[in-house]
Amino acid sequence: MLVLSRQRDESIIIGDNIVITIVDIRGDKVRLGIEAPKEVPVHRQEVYEAIQRERIQSESGEKVADDSASPST
């Protein structure tokens, strides 16, 4: 993990097209501004994990439905 120190209004750049800017710092909270192309998904970790859980549940549900629809021999 790369650890950087930044102050308000300073940025870091990831690759050629993602910019993360420190927008505000209040107590123990930091507000980030993220500029990224529309095709690059940006989520908070807890949202990303929920999306992954839903995707796994959906895929496993589809597989079960597909298995039950196939003729038995």
Secondary structure, 3 states (H helix, E strand, C coil): CCCCCCCCCCEEEECCCEEEEEEEEECCEEEEEEECCCCCCCCCHHHHHHHHHHHHHHHHHHHHHHHHHCCCC
